[in-house]
Amino acid sequence: MARPMSFARVVGSTRIGLIGTGTMGQALIKGLLAHRYPRRALTAADPNARTRRDLKRRFQVSVSDDNVSVVRRSTIIILAVKPQQFPSVIAQIAPHLSRRQLVISIAAGIRLRWLASRLPGVPLVRVMPNLPATVGCGFSAIALGGAATARHRAVASALFGAVGEVVELPEQAFDAVTAVSGSGPAYVFFLVEAWERAARSLGLPAAVARQAVHQTLEGSVRLLRASDVPASVLVGKVASKGGTTEAALKVLAARHVARHLAAALRAAAKRSRVLSCS
């Protein structure tokens, strides 16, 4: 796991331009400001006037409806638009980019080779973040393009370290990362919903079912990280021979839950490959 260098040391007041201010874009703004990045050095572009007003009111940062003006005034450009918007956005900003700038893409499925063919010589970094970045607890994988340097690696790690943990991987691993951590929060939410429903079916009040499941989940993750032992060891600490937990685990094993989870991840990774733009 790459530990990002000091945010202030790496990023300082380098001008950042953010193109696209959806959920992940706003999570980055929040994370940057929480790390005392100067508001005056950040500009966010969004075509929606209401969104720009909301951003201005919520974060007190400079906003624009002009992507080109944002590129011209920024050293680091973060592309946080939807994948289907990339061709038009790239065509618009490409003539105004130089090798002295860094372009960071967080779009799923947009490969570095595709970007490099349209932005020759421009340093590129691809990032796969996930939804928990919105609460500062995300997991982001980064991959460097051919023109990117160690300095660019440090910058990308620091920026996304502001919203969680960061690991560097070869881009070939991104379909797997998409399946595991990119889509991963949905698996957790799916499990929680089923868990709560099952708790209610046993007679627990809805509020208690919710509290019990959420606290058990949070506590278990904290214990897992604090224990520094494999999950299988902790399973053994909960499940005693002939006890209640063992009875539940036998049902999960009989239903091949682990096998189905692996199949689900393979399906997500396969879909990621299909949707990728190379």
Phi and psi in degrees as GROMACS dihedral restraints (atoms count N, CA, C in turn):
[ dihedral_restraints ]
;  ai    aj    ak    al  type     phi  dphi    fc
    3     4     5     6     1   -74.8    20    10
    4     5     6     7     1   128.2    20    10
    6     7     8     9     1   -95.2    20    10
    7     8     9    10     1   113.6    20    10
    9    10    11    12     1   -60.0    20    10
   10    11    12    13     1   143.1    20    10
   12    13    14    15     1   -68.6    20    10
   13    14    15    16     1   169.8    20    10
   15    16    17    18     1   -50.1    20    10
   16    17    18    19     1   127.6    20    10
   18    19    20    21     1   -58.9    20    10
   19    20    21    22     1   -49.8    20    10
   21    22    23    24     1   -61.5    20    10
   22    23    24    25     1   -38.8    20    10
   24    25    26    27     1   -66.1    20    10
   25    26    27    28     1   -39.5    20    10
   27    28    29    30     1   -84.9    20    10
   28    29    30    31     1   -46.0    20    10
   30    31    32    33     1   -93.1    20    10
   31    32    33    34     1   -43.5    20    10
   33    34    35    36     1    56.5    20    10
   34    35    36    37     1  -127.5    20    10
   36    37    38    39     1  -114.0    20    10
   37    38    39    40     1    25.0    20    10
   39    40    41    42     1   -55.2    20    10
   40    41    42    43     1   132.6    20    10
   42    43    44    45     1   -69.9    20    10
   43    44    45    46     1   128.0    20    10
   45    46    47    48     1  -115.6    20    10
   46    47    48    49     1   133.5    20    10
   48    49    50    51     1  -115.7    20    10
   49    50    51    52     1   128.6    20    10
   51    52    53    54     1  -112.0    20    10
   52    53    54    55     1   118.3    20    10
   54    55    56    57     1  -105.9    20    10
   55    56    57    58     1   108.8    20    10
   57    58    59    60     1   105.7    20    10
   58    59    60    61     1   121.7    20    10
   60    61    62    63     1  -129.6    20    10
   61    62    63    64     1    45.7    20    10
   63    64    65    66     1   -77.4    20    10
   64    65    66    67     1  -154.3    20    10
   66    67    68    69     1   -56.0    20    10
   67    68    69    70     1   -49.1    20    10
   69    70    71    72     1   -73.7    20    10
   70    71    72    73     1   -36.1    20    10
   72    73    74    75     1   -60.8    20    10
   73    74    75    76     1   -44.2    20    10
   75    76    77    78     1   -69.7    20    10
   76    77    78    79     1   -32.8    20    10
   78    79    80    81     1   -62.0    20    10
   79    80    81    82     1   -39.6    20    10
   81    82    83    84     1   -66.7    20    10
   82    83    84    85     1   -43.0    20    10
   84    85    86    87     1   -57.9    20    10
   85    86    87    88     1   -48.0    20    10
   87    88    89    90     1   -59.4    20    10
   88    89    90    91     1   -44.4    20    10
   90    91    92    93     1   -65.8    20    10
   91    92    93    94     1   -41.7    20    10
   93    94    95    96     1   -61.3    20    10
   94    95    96    97     1   -47.2    20    10
   96    97    98    99     1   -66.7    20    10
   97    98    99   100     1   -33.9    20    10
   99   100   101   102     1   -64.6    20    10
  100   101   102   103     1   -25.9    20    10
  102   103   104   105     1   -94.7    20    10
  103   104   105   106     1    19.9    20    10
  105   106   107   108     1    65.1    20    10
  106   107   108   109     1    28.0    20    10
  108   109   110   111     1   -68.0    20    10
  109   110   111   112     1   133.4    20    10
  111   112   113   114     1   -67.6    20    10
  112   113   114   115     1   127.9    20    10
  114   115   116   117     1   -55.6    20    10
  115   116   117   118     1   -36.6    20    10
  117   118   119   120     1   -65.5    20    10
  118   119   120   121     1   -18.6    20    10
  120   121   122   123     1   -93.6    20    10
  121   122   123   124     1     0.0    20    10
  123   124   125   126     1  -113.5    20    10
  124   125   126   127     1   132.4    20    10
  126   127   128   129     1  -127.8    20    10
  127   128   129   130     1   133.4    20    10
  129   130   131   132     1  -117.4    20    10
  130   131   132   133     1   134.2    20    10
  132   133   134   135     1  -110.6    20    10
  133   134   135   136     1   133.3    20    10
  135   136   137   138     1  -152.7    20    10
  136   137   138   139     1   138.5    20    10
  138   139   140   141     1   -75.0    20    10
  139   140   141   142     1   -14.7    20    10
  141   142   143   144     1   -91.2    20    10
  142   143   144   145     1   120.9    20    10
  144   145   146   147     1   -62.6    20    10
  145   146   147   148     1   -39.8    20    10
  147   148   149   150     1   -64.7    20    10
  148   149   150   151     1   -41.5    20    10
  150   151   152   153     1   -61.7    20    10
  151   152   153   154     1   -41.9    20    10
  153   154   155   156     1   -63.0    20    10
  154   155   156   157     1   -41.2    20    10
  156   157   158   159     1   -62.8    20    10
  157   158   159   160     1   -42.4    20    10
  159   160   161   162     1   -63.8    20    10
  160   161   162   163     1   -41.6    20    10
  162   163   164   165     1   -63.5    20    10
  163   164   165   166     1   -43.8    20    10
  165   166   167   168     1   -61.2    20    10
  166   167   168   169     1   -42.1    20    10
  168   169   170   171     1   -71.8    20    10
  169   170   171   172     1   -41.6    20    10
  171   172   173   174     1   -76.8    20    10
  172   173   174   175     1   -41.1    20    10
  174   175   176   177     1  -113.3    20    10
  175   176   177   178     1   -11.9    20    10
  177   178   179   180     1    55.2    20    10
  178   179   180   181     1    44.7    20    10
  180   181   182   183     1  -112.5    20    10
  181   182   183   184     1   163.4    20    10
  183   184   185   186     1   -71.2    20    10
  184   185   186   187     1   136.7    20    10
  186   187   188   189     1  -127.1    20    10
  187   188   189   190     1   157.4    20    10
  189   190   191   192     1  -153.8    20    10
  190   191   192   193     1   156.9    20    10
  192   193   194   195     1  -104.1    20    10
  193   194   195   196     1     7.6    20    10
  195   196   197   198     1  -115.9    20    10
  196   197   198   199     1   104.2    20    10
  198   199   200   201     1   -60.9    20    10
  199   200   201   202     1   -38.0    20    10
  201   202   203   204     1   -64.5    20    10
  202   203   204   205     1   -42.3    20    10
  204   205   206   207     1   -63.5    20    10
  205   206   207   208     1   -34.9    20    10
  207   208   209   210     1   -65.9    20    10
  208   209   210   211     1   -43.5    20    10
  210   211   212   213     1   -62.3    20    10
  211   212   213   214     1   -42.7    20    10
  213   214   215   216     1   -64.6    20    10
  214   215   216   217     1   -28.3    20    10
  216   217   218   219     1  -101.6    20    10
  217   218   219   220     1     5.5    20    10
  219   220   221   222     1  -120.2    20    10
  220   221   222   223     1   148.2    20    10
  222   223   224   225     1   -94.0    20    10
  223   224   225   226     1   -34.4    20    10
  225   226   227   228     1  -115.0    20    10
  226   227   228   229     1   125.8    20    10
  228   229   230   231     1  -117.0    20    10
  229   230   231   232     1   120.9    20    10
  231   232   233   234     1  -103.4    20    10
  232   233   234   235     1   120.1    20    10
  234   235   236   237     1   -95.9    20    10
  235   236   237   238     1   108.7    20    10
  237   238   239   240     1  -120.8    20    10
  238   239   240   241     1    32.6    20    10
  240   241   242   243     1   -91.4    20    10
  241   242   243   244     1   166.9    20    10
  243   244   245   246     1   -67.9    20    10
  244   245   246   247     1   149.0    20    10
  246   247   248   249     1   -53.4    20    10
  247   248   249   250     1   -38.2    20    10
  249   250   251   252     1   -69.5    20    10
  250   251   252   253     1   -14.8    20    10
  252   253   254   255     1   -91.1    20    10
  253   254   255   256     1    -9.7    20    10
  255   256   257   258     1   -60.5    20    10
  256   257   258   259     1   -48.0    20    10
  258   259   260   261     1   -53.9    20    10
  259   260   261   262     1   -44.9    20    10
  261   262   263   264     1   -71.4    20    10
  262   263   264   265     1   -39.5    20    10
  264   265   266   267     1   -66.2    20    10
  265   266   267   268     1   -44.8    20    10
  267   268   269   270     1   -63.0    20    10
  268   269   270   271     1   -43.6    20    10
  270   271   272   273     1   -60.2    20    10
  271   272   273   274     1   -34.7    20    10
  273   274   275   276     1   -71.9    20    10
  274   275   276   277     1   -42.4    20    10
  276   277   278   279     1   -95.5    20    10
  277   278   279   280     1   -17.8    20    10
  279   280   281   282     1   -52.8    20    10
  280   281   282   283     1   -44.9    20    10
  282   283   284   285     1   -64.9    20    10
  283   284   285   286     1   -12.6    20    10
  285   286   287   288     1  -108.4    20    10
  286   287   288   289     1     4.2    20    10
  288   289   290   291     1   -97.4    20    10
  289   290   291   292     1   150.9    20    10
  291   292   293   294     1  -132.6    20    10
  292   293   294   295     1   172.5    20    10
  294   295   296   297     1   -72.2    20    10
  295   296   297   298     1    -9.7    20    10
  297   298   299   300     1   -85.3    20    10
  298   299   300   301     1    -5.0    20    10
  300   301   302   303     1  -104.7    20    10
  301   302   303   304     1   165.4    20    10
  303   304   305   306     1  -122.7    20    10
  304   305   306   307     1   129.5    20    10
  306   307   308   309     1  -110.2    20    10
  307   308   309   310     1   125.4    20    10
  309   310   311   312     1  -115.5    20    10
  310   311   312   313     1   124.0    20    10
  312   313   314   315     1  -109.0    20    10
  313   314   315   316     1   133.5    20    10
  315   316   317   318     1  -114.4    20    10
  316   317   318   319     1    16.5    20    10
  318   319   320   321     1   -79.0    20    10
  319   320   321   322     1   128.4    20    10
  321   322   323   324     1   -65.3    20    10
  322   323   324   325     1   134.9    20    10
  324   325   326   327     1    86.0    20    10
  325   326   327   328     1    -8.8    20    10
  327   328   329   330     1   -93.1    20    10
  328   329   330   331     1   106.6    20    10
  330   331   332   333     1   -81.9    20    10
  331   332   333   334     1   157.4    20    10
  333   334   335   336     1   -61.0    20    10
  334   335   336   337     1   -36.5    20    10
  336   337   338   339     1   -61.7    20    10
  337   338   339   340     1   -39.0    20    10
  339   340   341   342     1   -64.7    20    10
  340   341   342   343     1   -44.9    20    10
  342   343   344   345     1   -64.9    20    10
  343   344   345   346     1   -44.4    20    10
  345   346   347   348     1   -63.3    20    10
  346   347   348   349     1   -32.7    20    10
  348   349   350   351     1   -68.5    20    10
  349   350   351   352     1   -22.6    20    10
  351   352   353   354     1  -104.0    20    10
  352   353   354   355     1   -17.3    20    10
  354   355   356   357     1  -128.7    20    10
  355   356   357   358     1    62.5    20    10
  357   358   359   360     1   -59.6    20    10
  358   359   360   361     1   131.3    20    10
  360   361   362   363     1    83.4    20    10
  361   362   363   364     1   -12.8    20    10
  363   364   365   366     1   -81.1    20    10
  364   365   366   367     1   129.2    20    10
  366   367   368   369     1   -60.8    20    10
  367   368   369   370     1   132.4    20    10
  369   370   371   372     1  -129.1    20    10
  370   371   372   373     1   142.9    20    10
  372   373   374   375     1  -134.5    20    10
  373   374   375   376     1   133.5    20    10
  375   376   377   378     1  -105.6    20    10
  376   377   378   379     1   137.1    20    10
  378   379   380   381     1  -128.5    20    10
  379   380   381   382     1   136.8    20    10
  381   382   383   384     1  -115.0    20    10
  382   383   384   385     1    95.6    20    10
  384   385   386   387     1   -90.0    20    10
  385   386   387   388     1  -177.7    20    10
  387   388   389   390     1  -139.9    20    10
  388   389   390   391     1   171.2    20    10
  390   391   392   393     1   -58.4    20    10
  391   392   393   394     1   -36.3    20    10
  393   394   395   396     1   -59.7    20    10
  394   395   396   397     1    -8.7    20    10
  396   397   398   399     1   -58.5    20    10
  397   398   399   400     1   -25.4    20    10
  399   400   401   402     1   -67.2    20    10
  400   401   402   403     1   -17.3    20    10
  402   403   404   405     1  -118.0    20    10
  403   404   405   406     1    22.8    20    10
  405   406   407   408     1    72.0    20    10
  406   407   408   409     1    19.5    20    10
  408   409   410   411     1  -130.7    20    10
  409   410   411   412     1    38.3    20    10
  411   412   413   414     1   -84.0    20    10
  412   413   414   415     1   174.4    20    10
  414   415   416   417     1  -129.8    20    10
  415   416   417   418     1   120.9    20    10
  417   418   419   420     1  -124.1    20    10
  418   419   420   421     1   132.9    20    10
  420   421   422   423     1  -101.8    20    10
  421   422   423   424     1   138.0    20    10
  423   424   425   426     1  -120.7    20    10
  424   425   426   427     1   146.3    20    10
  426   427   428   429     1  -134.8    20    10
  427   428   429   430     1   136.3    20    10
  429   430   431   432     1   -94.5    20    10
  430   431   432   433     1   139.9    20    10
  432   433   434   435     1   -79.5    20    10
  433   434   435   436     1   172.2    20    10
  435   436   437   438     1   -59.9    20    10
  436   437   438   439     1   -32.8    20    10
  438   439   440   441     1   -89.3    20    10
  439   440   441   442     1    -2.8    20    10
  441   442   443   444     1   -79.3    20    10
  442   443   444   445     1   145.4    20    10
  444   445   446   447     1  -112.3    20    10
  445   446   447   448     1   178.8    20    10
  447   448   449   450     1   -60.1    20    10
  448   449   450   451     1   -34.8    20    10
  450   451   452   453     1   -62.9    20    10
  451   452   453   454     1   -42.4    20    10
  453   454   455   456     1   -65.8    20    10
  454   455   456   457     1   -37.0    20    10
  456   457   458   459     1   -59.9    20    10
  457   458   459   460     1   -45.2    20    10
  459   460   461   462     1   -63.9    20    10
  460   461   462   463     1   -40.1    20    10
  462   463   464   465     1   -63.8    20    10
  463   464   465   466     1   -49.8    20    10
  465   466   467   468     1   -61.6    20    10
  466   467   468   469     1   -40.4    20    10
  468   469   470   471     1   -65.4    20    10
  469   470   471   472     1   -39.9    20    10
  471   472   473   474     1   -68.0    20    10
  472   473   474   475     1   -43.2    20    10
  474   475   476   477     1   -61.3    20    10
  475   476   477   478     1   -47.5    20    10
  477   478   479   480     1   -84.6    20    10
  478   479   480   481     1   -16.3    20    10
  480   481   482   483     1   -67.6    20    10
  481   482   483   484     1   -18.6    20    10
  483   484   485   486     1   -71.4    20    10
  484   485   486   487     1   -14.0    20    10
  486   487   488   489     1  -125.7    20    10
  487   488   489   490     1    19.4    20    10
  489   490   491   492     1   148.3    20    10
  490   491   492   493     1  -149.7    20    10
  492   493   494   495     1  -100.3    20    10
  493   494   495   496     1   154.0    20    10
  495   496   497   498     1  -132.8    20    10
  496   497   498   499     1   138.8    20    10
  498   499   500   501     1  -136.3    20    10
  499   500   501   502     1   141.7    20    10
  501   502   503   504     1   -96.3    20    10
  502   503   504   505     1   132.7    20    10
  504   505   506   507     1  -138.5    20    10
  505   506   507   508     1   157.6    20    10
  507   508   509   510     1   -66.4    20    10
  508   509   510   511     1   149.0    20    10
  510   511   512   513     1   -60.3    20    10
  511   512   513   514     1   -25.5    20    10
  513   514   515   516     1   -59.7    20    10
  514   515   516   517     1   -21.4    20    10
  516   517   518   519     1   -87.2    20    10
  517   518   519   520     1    -1.6    20    10
  519   520   521   522     1   -70.5    20    10
  520   521   522   523     1   -29.3    20    10
  522   523   524   525     1   -64.8    20    10
  523   524   525   526     1   -38.7    20    10
  525   526   527   528     1   -68.2    20    10
  526   527   528   529     1   -41.6    20    10
  528   529   530   531     1   -62.6    20    10
  529   530   531   532     1   -40.6    20    10
  531   532   533   534     1   -58.6    20    10
  532   533   534   535     1   -43.9    20    10
  534   535   536   537     1   -68.9    20    10
  535   536   537   538     1   -37.6    20    10
  537   538   539   540     1   -84.5    20    10
  538   539   540   541     1   -55.9    20    10
  540   541   542   543     1  -104.1    20    10
  541   542   543   544     1   -34.4    20    10
  543   544   545   546     1   -63.3    20    10
  544   545   546   547     1   -49.5    20    10
  546   547   548   549     1   -87.0    20    10
  547   548   549   550     1   -13.5    20    10
  549   550   551   552     1   -51.6    20    10
  550   551   552   553     1   -43.0    20    10
  552   553   554   555     1   -56.0    20    10
  553   554   555   556     1   -33.8    20    10
  555   556   557   558     1   -65.1    20    10
  556   557   558   559     1   -34.5    20    10
  558   559   560   561     1   -64.2    20    10
  559   560   561   562     1   -41.2    20    10
  561   562   563   564     1   -64.2    20    10
  562   563   564   565     1   -45.2    20    10
  564   565   566   567     1   -64.7    20    10
  565   566   567   568     1   -37.4    20    10
  567   568   569   570     1   -61.4    20    10
  568   569   570   571     1   -46.6    20    10
  570   571   572   573     1   -63.1    20    10
  571   572   573   574     1   -43.3    20    10
  573   574   575   576     1   -61.6    20    10
  574   575   576   577     1   -43.0    20    10
  576   577   578   579     1   -61.0    20    10
  577   578   579   580     1   -45.0    20    10
  579   580   581   582     1   -66.4    20    10
  580   581   582   583     1   -38.6    20    10
  582   583   584   585     1   -63.6    20    10
  583   584   585   586     1   -45.8    20    10
  585   586   587   588     1   -63.8    20    10
  586   587   588   589     1   -42.3    20    10
  588   589   590   591     1   -61.7    20    10
  589   590   591   592     1   -42.2    20    10
  591   592   593   594     1   -65.8    20    10
  592   593   594   595     1   -37.5    20    10
  594   595   596   597     1   -64.2    20    10
  595   596   597   598     1   -39.6    20    10
  597   598   599   600     1   -67.2    20    10
  598   599   600   601     1   -35.0    20    10
  600   601   602   603     1   -67.1    20    10
  601   602   603   604     1   -20.6    20    10
  603   604   605   606     1   -85.9    20    10
  604   605   606   607     1    -2.0    20    10
  606   607   608   609     1   106.4    20    10
  607   608   609   610     1     0.3    20    10
  609   610   611   612     1   -75.0    20    10
  610   611   612   613     1   140.7    20    10
  612   613   614   615     1   -60.0    20    10
  613   614   615   616     1   150.0    20    10
  615   616   617   618     1   -55.6    20    10
  616   617   618   619     1   -43.4    20    10
  618   619   620   621     1   -64.6    20    10
  619   620   621   622     1   -39.3    20    10
  621   622   623   624     1   -70.0    20    10
  622   623   624   625     1   -40.7    20    10
  624   625   626   627     1   -59.0    20    10
  625   626   627   628     1   -45.1    20    10
  627   628   629   630     1   -62.5    20    10
  628   629   630   631     1   -48.3    20    10
  630   631   632   633     1   -62.0    20    10
  631   632   633   634     1   -45.2    20    10
  633   634   635   636     1   -63.2    20    10
  634   635   636   637     1   -44.2    20    10
  636   637   638   639     1   -67.7    20    10
  637   638   639   640     1   -47.7    20    10
  639   640   641   642     1   -64.1    20    10
  640   641   642   643     1   -44.6    20    10
  642   643   644   645     1   -69.2    20    10
  643   644   645   646     1   -37.5    20    10
  645   646   647   648     1   -63.8    20    10
  646   647   648   649     1   -41.9    20    10
  648   649   650   651     1   -64.6    20    10
  649   650   651   652     1   -49.4    20    10
  651   652   653   654     1   -63.2    20    10
  652   653   654   655     1   -45.0    20    10
  654   655   656   657     1   -63.9    20    10
  655   656   657   658     1   -37.6    20    10
  657   658   659   660     1   -66.6    20    10
  658   659   660   661     1   -40.7    20    10
  660   661   662   663     1   -65.8    20    10
  661   662   663   664     1   -43.0    20    10
  663   664   665   666     1   -62.7    20    10
  664   665   666   667     1   -39.8    20    10
  666   667   668   669     1   -65.6    20    10
  667   668   669   670     1   -41.4    20    10
  669   670   671   672     1   -59.6    20    10
  670   671   672   673     1   -44.2    20    10
  672   673   674   675     1   -73.4    20    10
  673   674   675   676     1   -35.8    20    10
  675   676   677   678     1   -74.4    20    10
  676   677   678   679     1   -29.3    20    10
  678   679   680   681     1   -77.1    20    10
  679   680   681   682     1   -29.2    20    10
  681   682   683   684     1    56.4    20    10
  682   683   684   685     1    37.4    20    10
  684   685   686   687     1  -128.9    20    10
  685   686   687   688     1   159.9    20    10
  687   688   689   690     1   -60.3    20    10
  688   689   690   691     1   151.3    20    10
  690   691   692   693     1   -58.2    20    10
  691   692   693   694     1   -33.9    20    10
  693   694   695   696     1   -61.3    20    10
  694   695   696   697     1   -32.9    20    10
  696   697   698   699     1   -67.3    20    10
  697   698   699   700     1   -41.1    20    10
  699   700   701   702     1   -68.9    20    10
  700   701   702   703     1   -33.2    20    10
  702   703   704   705     1   -56.1    20    10
  703   704   705   706     1   -44.5    20    10
  705   706   707   708     1   -64.6    20    10
  706   707   708   709     1   -28.6    20    10
  708   709   710   711     1   -72.6    20    10
  709   710   711   712     1   -25.5    20    10
  711   712   713   714     1   -90.7    20    10
  712   713   714   715     1   -39.4    20    10
  714   715   716   717     1   -92.0    20    10
  715   716   717   718     1   109.2    20    10
  717   718   719   720     1   -93.6    20    10
  718   719   720   721     1   156.0    20    10
  720   721   722   723     1   -60.9    20    10
  721   722   723   724     1   124.9    20    10
  723   724   725   726     1    74.6    20    10
  724   725   726   727     1    11.0    20    10
  726   727   728   729     1   -94.0    20    10
  727   728   729   730     1  -172.4    20    10
  729   730   731   732     1   -66.7    20    10
  730   731   732   733     1   -42.3    20    10
  732   733   734   735     1   -65.5    20    10
  733   734   735   736     1   -41.0    20    10
  735   736   737   738     1   -60.0    20    10
  736   737   738   739     1   -39.3    20    10
  738   739   740   741     1   -61.4    20    10
  739   740   741   742     1   -42.2    20    10
  741   742   743   744     1   -67.3    20    10
  742   743   744   745     1   -43.7    20    10
  744   745   746   747     1   -63.9    20    10
  745   746   747   748     1   -32.9    20    10
  747   748   749   750     1   -63.9    20    10
  748   749   750   751     1   -36.8    20    10
  750   751   752   753     1   -65.3    20    10
  751   752   753   754     1   -45.4    20    10
  753   754   755   756     1   -61.7    20    10
  754   755   756   757     1   -41.3    20    10
  756   757   758   759     1   -65.9    20    10
  757   758   759   760     1   -41.8    20    10
  759   760   761   762     1   -64.4    20    10
  760   761   762   763     1   -31.0    20    10
  762   763   764   765     1   -87.7    20    10
  763   764   765   766     1     2.7    20    10
  765   766   767   768     1    56.6    20    10
  766   767   768   769     1    44.3    20    10
  768   769   770   771     1   -60.6    20    10
  769   770   771   772     1   -42.8    20    10
  771   772   773   774     1   -62.0    20    10
  772   773   774   775     1   -40.7    20    10
  774   775   776   777     1   -64.8    20    10
  775   776   777   778     1   -40.4    20    10
  777   778   779   780     1   -68.0    20    10
  778   779   780   781     1   -35.6    20    10
  780   781   782   783     1   -63.8    20    10
  781   782   783   784     1   -43.3    20    10
  783   784   785   786     1   -61.9    20    10
  784   785   786   787     1   -39.6    20    10
  786   787   788   789     1   -65.4    20    10
  787   788   789   790     1   -37.6    20    10
  789   790   791   792     1   -63.7    20    10
  790   791   792   793     1   -43.0    20    10
  792   793   794   795     1   -65.8    20    10
  793   794   795   796     1   -39.3    20    10
  795   796   797   798     1   -62.0    20    10
  796   797   798   799     1   -39.2    20    10
  798   799   800   801     1   -64.5    20    10
  799   800   801   802     1   -40.9    20    10
  801   802   803   804     1   -66.1    20    10
  802   803   804   805     1   -43.2    20    10
  804   805   806   807     1   -63.8    20    10
  805   806   807   808     1   -41.3    20    10
  807   808   809   810     1   -62.5    20    10
  808   809   810   811     1   -42.9    20    10
  810   811   812   813     1   -65.1    20    10
  811   812   813   814     1   -36.1    20    10
  813   814   815   816     1   -61.4    20    10
  814   815   816   817     1   -41.7    20    10
  816   817   818   819     1   -63.3    20    10
  817   818   819   820     1   -40.8    20    10
  819   820   821   822     1   -64.0    20    10
  820   821   822   823     1   -40.1    20    10
  822   823   824   825     1   -81.2    20    10
  823   824   825   826     1   -11.5    20    10
  825   826   827   828     1   -68.7    20    10
  826   827   828   829     1   144.9    20    10
  828   829   830   831     1  -108.0    20    10
  829   830   831   832     1   110.0    20    10
